[in-house]
Amino acid sequence: MQSIAVLFYFYLMKSLYIIRHAKSNQSFLGNDFERPLNDRGLRDAPEMAIRLKNRVPKIDAFISSPAVRAKTTAFLFATEYNVLSNQVVLVSALYHADVETFYKTILALPDKLNSVAFFSHNPGITYFVNDCNCGASIDNMPTCGVFALTMNTKTWKEFGTAKKELLFFDYPKAI
């Protein structure tokens, strides 16, 4: 009987993993959209993916800004979860998204997804996590930082009004 209660509880929960892209190459001379990860970013992303998977063994969807540094970070996380890169959903609006864009993207998620990882950029990602009213705030979302929330709801359309709780906040230099 207890296992039925646990299953019912998780059916009513949604989890969101908000991830800033890993460290990018600041000396890149091309346009900002095409900026790749630097060596540190290429090391941090797989390590953070492993740390996330140790806490959260299954994520239903990976959604990313299509900018090179964000989608590369998403692909590296997806690889750790045995998800093919062509299964990572690229959403143009997440490139330098503002708070409202994050909400619109979340509200449009299909309810069959219970856990979703978002990959995006600062400053919008910092503003968004602080707007979530989960009892925590941060000054700056570090590169490759993971801000994990859970909501007591069965539909993403209730995200804006649902009570949110911080599960954890992790980033490469947190060790």
Disulfide bonds with the S-S distance in Angstrom:
none
